[in-house]
Each structure stands twice: as structure tokens, then as C-alpha cells.
Amino acid sequence: MLPLFGDPEPKGLRDVLEGRLLWVAHQALHGGLDVIVDFGLWGREERAALADLARHAGARCEVRHCHVADNERRARIDRRWAESPSTTFAMTDNDHAANLTVFDAPDEDELAGRHAP
């Protein structure tokens, strides 16, 4: 968001950009290409909706989740900020904790391909 708009949360533009990226992904699936979506996906309902879009395009969907320990996540965030402040944004410990409260990690059913309706 920063390189494109100069703001980590530009008023409504994140939704527009992510919507356009998903549209491109859907078109690619229709063309028989593989697609990886690696943004958002914080909640089960969002992941289920994207899995449904993939199925409607004749594709299968896999949910992959890589658990990273809290101290490693913090180290990566700090490293990104130190190395590329113009392409990322600062996150305090409170920001980090708040983000974790809204993330709904996939369970075994999701990881096995049994997505919520």
C-alpha cells in the first residue's frame, strides 16, 4: 500500500486493489493457471468465499498455514522496518497483539480441504 498510495490504509483503496487482484486471479484460474493468494485470509469466512470462487472457476483450493512463533514474527516485522521502511509500516507491540486477536487460524478441516459453507 505504501509504494502505491503512500499510506498503509488509504481510504477504501485497499479493498479496490485486493478486489482487482482477486479478479485477475479468477481470470487466471479460468485460463487454467495456478494462483496463490497471499493477502488477507485472516478469517474462515473469507477463506471459504475464496475457495468457492476457485471452485466456480473449475479449480481446486488448498489452504496452507505456516505457523511462525511470536518472537520470530516480531523479529521479521522489525527487520522489514529496518531494511525497507518505504515499503512497509511500523508496528508496535500493541499493533502486533491486536492483529493476532482478529486472525482465525485454519483448523484441521480447512487444511484438509473441508471449507466452511
N, CA, C and O atoms as CSV, one atom per row, in Angstrom:
chain,resi,resn,atom,element,x,y,z
A,1,MET,N,N,0.802,-1.190,0.000
A,1,MET,CA,C,0.000,0.000,0.000
A,1,MET,C,C,0.857,1.272,0.000
A,1,MET,O,O,0.533,2.260,-0.658
A,2,LEU,N,N,1.948,1.218,0.748
A,2,LEU,CA,C,2.811,2.400,0.799
A,2,LEU,C,C,3.419,2.758,-0.553
A,2,LEU,O,O,3.354,3.922,-0.948
A,3,PRO,N,N,4.010,1.803,-1.284
A,3,PRO,CA,C,4.589,2.191,-2.570
A,3,PRO,C,C,3.552,2.727,-3.558
A,3,PRO,O,O,3.856,3.607,-4.363
A,4,LEU,N,N,2.342,2.203,-3.496
A,4,LEU,CA,C,1.305,2.633,-4.436
A,4,LEU,C,C,0.612,3.917,-4.018
A,4,LEU,O,O,0.359,4.792,-4.846
A,5,PHE,N,N,0.299,4.029,-2.715
A,5,PHE,CA,C,-0.557,5.123,-2.264
A,5,PHE,C,C,0.062,6.014,-1.197
A,5,PHE,O,O,-0.522,7.033,-0.827
A,6,GLY,N,N,1.254,5.638,-0.691
A,6,GLY,CA,C,1.892,6.440,0.337
A,6,GLY,C,C,1.224,6.360,1.691
A,6,GLY,O,O,1.477,7.191,2.564
A,7,ASP,N,N,0.374,5.365,1.873
A,7,ASP,CA,C,-0.391,5.235,3.115
A,7,ASP,C,C,-0.673,3.755,3.331
A,7,ASP,O,O,-1.074,3.074,2.388
A,8,PRO,N,N,-0.477,3.231,4.546
A,8,PRO,CA,C,-0.746,1.814,4.771
A,8,PRO,C,C,-2.236,1.483,4.722
A,8,PRO,O,O,-2.600,0.338,4.459
A,9,GLU,N,N,-3.094,2.456,4.969
A,9,GLU,CA,C,-4.539,2.241,4.943
A,9,GLU,C,C,-5.225,3.358,4.157
A,9,GLU,O,O,-5.972,4.147,4.736
A,10,PRO,N,N,-4.985,3.433,2.861
A,10,PRO,CA,C,-5.597,4.515,2.080
A,10,PRO,C,C,-7.109,4.319,2.001
A,10,PRO,O,O,-7.572,3.215,1.713
A,11,LYS,N,N,-7.850,5.325,2.243
A,11,LYS,CA,C,-9.305,5.281,2.332
A,11,LYS,C,C,-9.958,4.472,1.199
A,11,LYS,O,O,-10.124,4.976,0.089
A,12,GLY,N,N,-10.323,3.231,1.486
A,12,GLY,CA,C,-11.036,2.397,0.538
A,12,GLY,C,C,-10.202,1.797,-0.571
A,12,GLY,O,O,-10.684,0.919,-1.287
A,13,LEU,N,N,-8.975,2.237,-0.737
A,13,LEU,CA,C,-8.178,1.765,-1.870
A,13,LEU,C,C,-7.657,0.351,-1.668
A,13,LEU,O,O,-7.422,-0.357,-2.647
A,14,ARG,N,N,-7.470,-0.079,-0.423
A,14,ARG,CA,C,-7.039,-1.462,-0.174
A,14,ARG,C,C,-8.081,-2.430,-0.730
A,14,ARG,O,O,-7.734,-3.409,-1.391
A,15,ASP,N,N,-9.357,-2.155,-0.461
A,15,ASP,CA,C,-10.417,-3.029,-0.961
A,15,ASP,C,C,-10.454,-3.055,-2.484
A,15,ASP,O,O,-10.657,-4.108,-3.088
A,16,VAL,N,N,-10.258,-1.901,-3.095
A,16,VAL,CA,C,-10.254,-1.831,-4.562
A,16,VAL,C,C,-9.085,-2.629,-5.124
A,16,VAL,O,O,-9.255,-3.410,-6.061
A,17,LEU,N,N,-7.906,-2.436,-4.559
A,17,LEU,CA,C,-6.721,-3.137,-5.046
A,17,LEU,C,C,-6.858,-4.647,-4.844
A,17,LEU,O,O,-6.597,-5.420,-5.766
A,18,GLU,N,N,-7.265,-5.071,-3.649
A,18,GLU,CA,C,-7.417,-6.503,-3.404
A,18,GLU,C,C,-8.509,-7.104,-4.298
A,18,GLU,O,O,-8.365,-8.227,-4.782
A,19,GLY,N,N,-9.574,-6.373,-4.514
A,19,GLY,CA,C,-10.631,-6.845,-5.417
A,19,GLY,C,C,-10.101,-7.037,-6.827
A,19,GLY,O,O,-10.427,-8.027,-7.483
A,20,ARG,N,N,-9.300,-6.114,-7.293
A,20,ARG,CA,C,-8.730,-6.233,-8.636
A,20,ARG,C,C,-7.763,-7.405,-8.720
A,20,ARG,O,O,-7.751,-8.127,-9.716
A,21,LEU,N,N,-6.952,-7.601,-7.686
A,21,LEU,CA,C,-6.035,-8.744,-7.674
A,21,LEU,C,C,-6.805,-10.064,-7.688
A,21,LEU,O,O,-6.403,-11.011,-8.364
A,22,LEU,N,N,-7.905,-10.127,-6.948
A,22,LEU,CA,C,-8.716,-11.352,-6.961
A,22,LEU,C,C,-9.381,-11.560,-8.314
A,22,LEU,O,O,-9.533,-12.696,-8.764
A,23,TRP,N,N,-9.778,-10.473,-8.966
A,23,TRP,CA,C,-10.362,-10.593,-10.304
A,23,TRP,C,C,-9.318,-11.164,-11.278
A,23,TRP,O,O,-9.628,-12.046,-12.078
A,24,VAL,N,N,-8.099,-10.661,-11.204
A,24,VAL,CA,C,-7.016,-11.176,-12.056
A,24,VAL,C,C,-6.771,-12.653,-11.741
A,24,VAL,O,O,-6.595,-13.461,-12.653
A,25,ALA,N,N,-6.759,-13.005,-10.462
A,25,ALA,CA,C,-6.561,-14.397,-10.068
A,25,ALA,C,C,-7.668,-15.279,-10.633
A,25,ALA,O,O,-7.399,-16.376,-11.123
A,26,HIS,N,N,-8.900,-14.811,-10.568
A,26,HIS,CA,C,-10.032,-15.578,-11.088
A,26,HIS,C,C,-9.907,-15.776,-12.602
A,26,HIS,O,O,-10.170,-16.864,-13.113
A,27,GLN,N,N,-9.514,-14.744,-13.295
A,27,GLN,CA,C,-9.306,-14.859,-14.741
A,27,GLN,C,C,-8.195,-15.864,-15.038
A,27,GLN,O,O,-8.311,-16.664,-15.967
A,28,ALA,N,N,-7.132,-15.825,-14.260
A,28,ALA,CA,C,-6.026,-16.770,-14.460
A,28,ALA,C,C,-6.485,-18.200,-14.221
A,28,ALA,O,O,-6.093,-19.107,-14.955
A,29,LEU,N,N,-7.314,-18.409,-13.198
A,29,LEU,CA,C,-7.848,-19.759,-12.938
A,29,LEU,C,C,-8.680,-20.239,-14.113
A,29,LEU,O,O,-8.568,-21.394,-14.525
A,30,HIS,N,N,-9.513,-19.363,-14.653
A,30,HIS,CA,C,-10.309,-19.718,-15.832
A,30,HIS,C,C,-9.413,-20.079,-17.013
A,30,HIS,O,O,-9.795,-20.877,-17.868
A,31,GLY,N,N,-8.237,-19.496,-17.056
A,31,GLY,CA,C,-7.290,-19.798,-18.123
A,31,GLY,C,C,-6.446,-21.033,-17.846
A,31,GLY,O,O,-5.554,-21.370,-18.625
A,32,GLY,N,N,-6.727,-21.707,-16.740
A,32,GLY,CA,C,-6.008,-22.936,-16.423
A,32,GLY,C,C,-4.702,-22.751,-15.674
A,32,GLY,O,O,-3.934,-23.700,-15.525
A,33,LEU,N,N,-4.443,-21.544,-15.204
A,33,LEU,CA,C,-3.205,-21.287,-14.472
A,33,LEU,C,C,-3.386,-21.528,-12.975
A,33,LEU,O,O,-4.504,-21.488,-12.463
A,34,ASP,N,N,-2.295,-21.773,-12.292
A,34,ASP,CA,C,-2.303,-21.868,-10.839
A,34,ASP,C,C,-2.192,-20.466,-10.248
A,34,ASP,O,O,-1.545,-19.593,-10.827
A,35,VAL,N,N,-2.816,-20.255,-9.107
A,35,VAL,CA,C,-2.814,-18.952,-8.452
A,35,VAL,C,C,-2.565,-19.155,-6.969
A,35,VAL,O,O,-3.085,-20.093,-6.365
A,36,ILE,N,N,-1.774,-18.280,-6.392
A,36,ILE,CA,C,-1.584,-18.249,-4.948
A,36,ILE,C,C,-2.043,-16.882,-4.463
A,36,ILE,O,O,-1.560,-15.856,-4.942
A,37,VAL,N,N,-2.963,-16.866,-3.527
A,37,VAL,CA,C,-3.414,-15.625,-2.895
A,37,VAL,C,C,-2.765,-15.580,-1.527
A,37,VAL,O,O,-2.987,-16.460,-0.695
A,38,ASP,N,N,-1.972,-14.567,-1.300
A,38,ASP,CA,C,-1.217,-14.471,-0.053
A,38,ASP,C,C,-1.433,-13.101,0.581
A,38,ASP,O,O,-0.472,-12.413,0.923
A,39,PHE,N,N,-2.677,-12.711,0.735
A,39,PHE,CA,C,-3.014,-11.497,1.470
A,39,PHE,C,C,-4.403,-11.686,2.049
A,39,PHE,O,O,-5.205,-12.482,1.560
A,40,GLY,N,N,-4.659,-10.932,3.103
A,40,GLY,CA,C,-5.952,-11.093,3.762
A,40,GLY,C,C,-6.071,-12.486,4.340
A,40,GLY,O,O,-5.154,-12.967,5.005
A,41,LEU,N,N,-7.161,-13.117,4.097
A,41,LEU,CA,C,-7.394,-14.509,4.501
A,41,LEU,C,C,-7.289,-14.696,6.010
A,41,LEU,O,O,-6.910,-15.768,6.482
A,42,TRP,N,N,-7.618,-13.677,6.748
A,42,TRP,CA,C,-7.494,-13.750,8.199
A,42,TRP,C,C,-8.643,-14.502,8.839
A,42,TRP,O,O,-8.510,-14.979,9.966
A,43,GLY,N,N,-9.761,-14.621,8.154
A,43,GLY,CA,C,-10.928,-15.273,8.739
A,43,GLY,C,C,-11.407,-16.446,7.908
A,43,GLY,O,O,-11.195,-16.503,6.697
A,44,ARG,N,N,-12.058,-17.381,8.588
A,44,ARG,CA,C,-12.580,-18.581,7.949
A,44,ARG,C,C,-13.573,-18.242,6.828
A,44,ARG,O,O,-13.537,-18.856,5.762
A,45,GLU,N,N,-14.445,-17.280,7.066
A,45,GLU,CA,C,-15.442,-16.938,6.051
A,45,GLU,C,C,-14.794,-16.404,4.779
A,45,GLU,O,O,-15.217,-16.748,3.675
A,46,GLU,N,N,-13.782,-15.576,4.925
A,46,GLU,CA,C,-13.089,-15.046,3.749
A,46,GLU,C,C,-12.403,-16.173,2.980
A,46,GLU,O,O,-12.464,-16.217,1.752
A,47,ARG,N,N,-11.753,-17.077,3.700
A,47,ARG,CA,C,-11.088,-18.203,3.035
A,47,ARG,C,C,-12.105,-19.100,2.337
A,47,ARG,O,O,-11.848,-19.588,1.237
A,48,ALA,N,N,-13.265,-19.321,2.974
A,48,ALA,CA,C,-14.308,-20.145,2.362
A,48,ALA,C,C,-14.849,-19.483,1.094
A,48,ALA,O,O,-15.116,-20.161,0.101
A,49,ALA,N,N,-15.009,-18.167,1.128
A,49,ALA,CA,C,-15.503,-17.449,-0.054
A,49,ALA,C,C,-14.514,-17.566,-1.208
A,49,ALA,O,O,-14.921,-17.775,-2.351
A,50,LEU,N,N,-13.229,-17.434,-0.924
A,50,LEU,CA,C,-12.235,-17.548,-1.985
A,50,LEU,C,C,-12.142,-18.977,-2.509
A,50,LEU,O,O,-11.919,-19.185,-3.702
A,51,ALA,N,N,-12.312,-19.959,-1.630
A,51,ALA,CA,C,-12.343,-21.353,-2.080
A,51,ALA,C,C,-13.533,-21.582,-2.997
A,51,ALA,O,O,-13.429,-22.310,-3.984
A,52,ASP,N,N,-14.654,-20.968,-2.675
A,52,ASP,CA,C,-15.844,-21.084,-3.516
A,52,ASP,C,C,-15.617,-20.445,-4.886
A,52,ASP,O,O,-16.029,-20.998,-5.905
A,53,LEU,N,N,-14.966,-19.288,-4.912
A,53,LEU,CA,C,-14.635,-18.656,-6.198
A,53,LEU,C,C,-13.741,-19.556,-7.039
A,53,LEU,O,O,-13.928,-19.669,-8.250
A,54,ALA,N,N,-12.776,-20.193,-6.397
A,54,ALA,CA,C,-11.890,-21.103,-7.130
A,54,ALA,C,C,-12.690,-22.259,-7.711
A,54,ALA,O,O,-12.507,-22.616,-8.875
A,55,ARG,N,N,-13.572,-22.847,-6.914
A,55,ARG,CA,C,-14.387,-23.965,-7.406
A,55,ARG,C,C,-15.252,-23.534,-8.586
A,55,ARG,O,O,-15.401,-24.288,-9.548
A,56,HIS,N,N,-15.822,-22.334,-8.524
A,56,HIS,CA,C,-16.642,-21.838,-9.630
A,56,HIS,C,C,-15.821,-21.627,-10.898
A,56,HIS,O,O,-16.366,-21.622,-12.002
A,57,ALA,N,N,-14.523,-21.456,-10.740
A,57,ALA,CA,C,-13.646,-21.310,-11.907
A,57,ALA,C,C,-13.118,-22.670,-12.370
A,57,ALA,O,O,-12.302,-22.749,-13.288
A,58,GLY,N,N,-13.599,-23.749,-11.717
A,58,GLY,CA,C,-13.158,-25.085,-12.098
A,58,GLY,C,C,-11.834,-25.489,-11.485
A,58,GLY,O,O,-11.201,-26.441,-11.940
A,59,ALA,N,N,-11.410,-24.774,-10.457
A,59,ALA,CA,C,-10.120,-25.049,-9.812
A,59,ALA,C,C,-10.349,-25.631,-8.427
A,59,ALA,O,O,-11.443,-25.542,-7.869
A,60,ARG,N,N,-9.323,-26.212,-7.899
A,60,ARG,CA,C,-9.391,-26.658,-6.509
A,60,ARG,C,C,-8.645,-25.644,-5.660
A,60,ARG,O,O,-7.822,-24.878,-6.161
A,61,CYS,N,N,-8.939,-25.648,-4.391
A,61,CYS,CA,C,-8.333,-24.680,-3.478
A,61,CYS,C,C,-7.683,-25.427,-2.331
A,61,CYS,O,O,-8.262,-26.355,-1.767
A,62,GLU,N,N,-6.486,-25.014,-1.999
A,62,GLU,CA,C,-5.782,-25.552,-0.842
A,62,GLU,C,C,-5.484,-24.407,0.102
A,62,GLU,O,O,-5.036,-23.342,-0.321
A,63,VAL,N,N,-5.732,-24.629,1.375
A,63,VAL,CA,C,-5.347,-23.659,2.397
A,63,VAL,C,C,-4.056,-24.159,3.027
A,63,VAL,O,O,-3.984,-25.288,3.513
A,64,ARG,N,N,-3.060,-23.321,3.012
A,64,ARG,CA,C,-1.774,-23.634,3.647
A,64,ARG,C,C,-1.550,-22.618,4.753
A,64,ARG,O,O,-1.778,-21.422,4.568
A,65,HIS,N,N,-1.108,-23.095,5.886
A,65,HIS,CA,C,-0.838,-22.193,7.001
A,65,HIS,C,C,0.521,-22.531,7.581
A,65,HIS,O,O,0.783,-23.674,7.955
A,66,CYS,N,N,1.372,-21.541,7.652
A,66,CYS,CA,C,2.708,-21.710,8.226
A,66,CYS,C,C,2.745,-20.969,9.555
A,66,CYS,O,O,2.823,-19.741,9.592
A,67,HIS,N,N,2.688,-21.718,10.630
A,67,HIS,CA,C,2.752,-21.095,11.954
A,67,HIS,C,C,4.172,-20.572,12.192
A,67,HIS,O,O,5.162,-21.268,11.967
A,68,VAL,N,N,4.232,-19.343,12.648
A,68,VAL,CA,C,5.517,-18.730,12.986
A,68,VAL,C,C,5.404,-18.241,14.427
A,68,VAL,O,O,4.455,-17.539,14.778
A,69,ALA,N,N,6.355,-18.606,15.242
A,69,ALA,CA,C,6.352,-18.212,16.651
A,69,ALA,C,C,6.319,-16.693,16.788
A,69,ALA,O,O,6.846,-15.966,15.946
A,70,ASP,N,N,5.696,-16.235,17.855
A,70,ASP,CA,C,5.516,-14.804,18.087
A,70,ASP,C,C,6.832,-14.033,18.034
A,70,ASP,O,O,6.899,-12.975,17.408
A,71,ASN,N,N,7.868,-14.543,18.675
A,71,ASN,CA,C,9.140,-13.808,18.684
A,71,ASN,C,C,9.746,-13.721,17.283
A,71,ASN,O,O,10.384,-12.722,16.950
A,72,GLU,N,N,9.556,-14.742,16.467
A,72,GLU,CA,C,10.056,-14.701,15.080
A,72,GLU,C,C,9.244,-13.721,14.240
A,72,GLU,O,O,9.814,-12.987,13.432
A,73,ARG,N,N,7.918,-13.694,14.416
A,73,ARG,CA,C,7.091,-12.707,13.689
A,73,ARG,C,C,7.553,-11.297,14.024
A,73,ARG,O,O,7.719,-10.467,13.131
A,74,ARG,N,N,7.760,-11.025,15.308
A,74,ARG,CA,C,8.212,-9.698,15.711
A,74,ARG,C,C,9.566,-9.379,15.097
A,74,ARG,O,O,9.784,-8.259,14.635
A,75,ALA,N,N,10.476,-10.341,15.084
A,75,ALA,CA,C,11.808,-10.116,14.505
A,75,ALA,C,C,11.689,-9.808,13.014
A,75,ALA,O,O,12.384,-8.927,12.508
A,76,ARG,N,N,10.831,-10.514,12.318
A,76,ARG,CA,C,10.650,-10.261,10.878
A,76,ARG,C,C,10.066,-8.884,10.627
A,76,ARG,O,O,10.491,-8.182,9.710
A,77,ILE,N,N,9.094,-8.497,11.437
A,77,ILE,CA,C,8.498,-7.159,11.300
A,77,ILE,C,C,9.560,-6.092,11.531
A,77,ILE,O,O,9.676,-5.145,10.753
A,78,ASP,N,N,10.328,-6.245,12.594
A,78,ASP,CA,C,11.382,-5.268,12.897
A,78,ASP,C,C,12.424,-5.218,11.788
A,78,ASP,O,O,12.899,-4.138,11.435
A,79,ARG,N,N,12.786,-6.373,11.233
A,79,ARG,CA,C,13.784,-6.431,10.154
A,79,ARG,C,C,13.256,-5.727,8.897
A,79,ARG,O,O,13.981,-4.964,8.258
A,80,ARG,N,N,11.979,-5.988,8.545
A,80,ARG,CA,C,11.405,-5.299,7.373
A,80,ARG,C,C,11.450,-3.792,7.558
A,80,ARG,O,O,11.816,-3.057,6.641
A,81,TRP,N,N,11.078,-3.334,8.749
A,81,TRP,CA,C,11.069,-1.896,9.012
A,81,TRP,C,C,12.472,-1.319,8.921
A,81,TRP,O,O,12.662,-0.227,8.386
A,82,ALA,N,N,13.454,-2.044,9.439
A,82,ALA,CA,C,14.836,-1.556,9.419
A,82,ALA,C,C,15.407,-1.549,8.008
A,82,ALA,O,O,16.160,-0.644,7.648
A,83,GLU,N,N,15.056,-2.548,7.206
A,83,GLU,CA,C,15.647,-2.697,5.874
A,83,GLU,C,C,14.886,-1.962,4.785
A,83,GLU,O,O,15.499,-1.508,3.819
A,84,SER,N,N,13.562,-1.828,4.907
A,84,SER,CA,C,12.750,-1.231,3.832
A,84,SER,C,C,11.622,-0.373,4.384
A,84,SER,O,O,10.456,-0.680,4.135
A,85,PRO,N,N,11.918,0.674,5.114
A,85,PRO,CA,C,10.835,1.468,5.707
A,85,PRO,C,C,9.902,2.108,4.684
A,85,PRO,O,O,8.765,2.443,5.016
A,86,SER,N,N,10.357,2.281,3.458
A,86,SER,CA,C,9.494,2.909,2.454
A,86,SER,C,C,8.483,1.938,1.843
A,86,SER,O,O,7.582,2.364,1.119
A,87,THR,N,N,8.621,0.634,2.125
A,87,THR,CA,C,7.689,-0.343,1.544
A,87,THR,C,C,6.861,-1.061,2.605
A,87,THR,O,O,6.102,-1.977,2.285
A,88,THR,N,N,7.000,-0.657,3.849
A,88,THR,CA,C,6.253,-1.296,4.922
A,88,THR,C,C,5.840,-0.227,5.921
A,88,THR,O,O,6.038,0.962,5.670
A,89,PHE,N,N,5.283,-0.622,7.023
A,89,PHE,CA,C,4.901,0.347,8.035
A,89,PHE,C,C,5.297,-0.174,9.404
A,89,PHE,O,O,5.401,-1.380,9.626
A,90,ALA,N,N,5.513,0.753,10.305
A,90,ALA,CA,C,5.927,0.379,11.657
A,90,ALA,C,C,4.778,-0.310,12.377
A,90,ALA,O,O,3.612,0.036,12.183
A,91,MET,N,N,5.118,-1.289,13.212
A,91,MET,CA,C,4.116,-1.962,14.039
A,91,MET,C,C,4.626,-1.992,15.473
A,91,MET,O,O,5.725,-2.472,15.752
A,92,THR,N,N,3.814,-1.475,16.360
A,92,THR,CA,C,4.154,-1.536,17.775
A,92,THR,C,C,3.783,-2.917,18.317
A,92,THR,O,O,3.123,-3.701,17.635
A,93,ASP,N,N,4.202,-3.202,19.524
A,93,ASP,CA,C,3.796,-4.454,20.163
A,93,ASP,C,C,2.278,-4.510,20.307
A,93,ASP,O,O,1.681,-5.578,20.171
A,94,ASN,N,N,1.652,-3.365,20.581
A,94,ASN,CA,C,0.187,-3.325,20.685
A,94,ASN,C,C,-0.478,-3.615,19.341
A,94,ASN,O,O,-1.485,-4.321,19.293
A,95,ASP,N,N,0.074,-3.079,18.246
A,95,ASP,CA,C,-0.452,-3.373,16.906
A,95,ASP,C,C,-0.366,-4.864,16.629
A,95,ASP,O,O,-1.313,-5.475,16.135
A,96,HIS,N,N,0.772,-5.431,16.951
A,96,HIS,CA,C,1.004,-6.853,16.720
A,96,HIS,C,C,-0.010,-7.688,17.505
A,96,HIS,O,O,-0.606,-8.614,16.956
A,97,ALA,N,N,-0.207,-7.371,18.765
A,97,ALA,CA,C,-1.154,-8.106,19.607
A,97,ALA,C,C,-2.582,-7.948,19.088
A,97,ALA,O,O,-3.346,-8.913,19.078
A,98,ALA,N,N,-2.949,-6.740,18.657
A,98,ALA,CA,C,-4.299,-6.504,18.132
A,98,ALA,C,C,-4.537,-7.310,16.860
A,98,ALA,O,O,-5.622,-7.859,16.670
A,99,ASN,N,N,-3.533,-7.385,15.986
A,99,ASN,CA,C,-3.677,-8.182,14.760
A,99,ASN,C,C,-3.890,-9.649,15.075
A,99,ASN,O,O,-4.676,-10.318,14.404
A,100,LEU,N,N,-3.207,-10.155,16.078
A,100,LEU,CA,C,-3.356,-11.562,16.432
A,100,LEU,C,C,-4.762,-11.878,16.942
A,100,LEU,O,O,-5.226,-13.009,16.794
A,101,THR,N,N,-5.441,-10.907,17.536
A,101,THR,CA,C,-6.785,-11.175,18.053
A,101,THR,C,C,-7.816,-11.324,16.950
A,101,THR,O,O,-8.876,-11.904,17.183
A,102,VAL,N,N,-7.534,-10.811,15.743
A,102,VAL,CA,C,-8.515,-10.912,14.659
A,102,VAL,C,C,-8.179,-12.024,13.658
A,102,VAL,O,O,-8.943,-12.274,12.725
A,103,PHE,N,N,-7.041,-12.687,13.855
A,103,PHE,CA,C,-6.674,-13.788,12.961
A,103,PHE,C,C,-7.301,-15.081,13.456
A,103,PHE,O,O,-7.122,-15.474,14.609
A,104,ASP,N,N,-8.038,-15.736,12.568
A,104,ASP,CA,C,-8.664,-17.022,12.871
A,104,ASP,C,C,-7.891,-18.091,12.103
A,104,ASP,O,O,-8.149,-18.329,10.923
A,105,ALA,N,N,-6.950,-18.725,12.779
A,105,ALA,CA,C,-6.103,-19.732,12.121
A,105,ALA,C,C,-6.962,-20.872,11.576
A,105,ALA,O,O,-7.943,-21.262,12.209
A,106,PRO,N,N,-6.606,-21.403,10.418
A,106,PRO,CA,C,-7.358,-22.535,9.872
A,106,PRO,C,C,-7.215,-23.762,10.764
A,106,PRO,O,O,-6.155,-24.020,11.333
A,107,ASP,N,N,-8.308,-24.510,10.872
A,107,ASP,CA,C,-8.269,-25.739,11.660
A,107,ASP,C,C,-7.983,-26.923,10.732
A,107,ASP,O,O,-7.775,-26.749,9.531
A,108,GLU,N,N,-7.977,-28.093,11.290
A,108,GLU,CA,C,-7.665,-29.304,10.517
A,108,GLU,C,C,-8.642,-29.517,9.370
A,108,GLU,O,O,-8.237,-29.973,8.301
A,109,ASP,N,N,-9.931,-29.196,9.565
A,109,ASP,CA,C,-10.910,-29.349,8.481
A,109,ASP,C,C,-10.551,-28.475,7.286
A,109,ASP,O,O,-10.562,-28.938,6.145
A,110,GLU,N,N,-10.238,-27.225,7.549
A,110,GLU,CA,C,-9.854,-26.328,6.447
A,110,GLU,C,C,-8.597,-26.817,5.746
A,110,GLU,O,O,-8.524,-26.829,4.517
A,111,LEU,N,N,-7.618,-27.216,6.531
A,111,LEU,CA,C,-6.351,-27.658,5.947
A,111,LEU,C,C,-6.542,-28.952,5.145
A,111,LEU,O,O,-5.751,-29.249,4.249
A,112,ALA,N,N,-7.581,-29.714,5.464
A,112,ALA,CA,C,-7.874,-30.948,4.732
A,112,ALA,C,C,-8.803,-30.704,3.548
A,112,ALA,O,O,-9.192,-31.647,2.859
A,113,GLY,N,N,-9.161,-29.443,3.307
A,113,GLY,CA,C,-9.999,-29.126,2.155
A,113,GLY,C,C,-11.486,-29.089,2.441
A,113,GLY,O,O,-12.291,-28.967,1.517
A,114,ARG,N,N,-11.863,-29.193,3.698
A,114,ARG,CA,C,-13.279,-29.136,4.077
A,114,ARG,C,C,-13.558,-27.708,4.556
A,114,ARG,O,O,-13.461,-27.403,5.744
A,115,HIS,N,N,-13.903,-26.849,3.604
A,115,HIS,CA,C,-14.122,-25.426,3.906
A,115,HIS,C,C,-15.521,-25.210,4.451
A,115,HIS,O,O,-16.440,-25.980,4.172
A,116,ALA,N,N,-15.667,-24.162,5.224
A,116,ALA,CA,C,-16.978,-23.791,5.757
A,116,ALA,C,C,-17.920,-23.453,4.604
A,116,ALA,O,O,-17.474,-22.983,3.557
A,117,PRO,N,N,-19.202,-23.685,4.786
A,117,PRO,CA,C,-20.171,-23.337,3.709
A,117,PRO,C,C,-20.254,-21.838,3.498
A,117,PRO,O,O,-21.009,-21.375,2.643
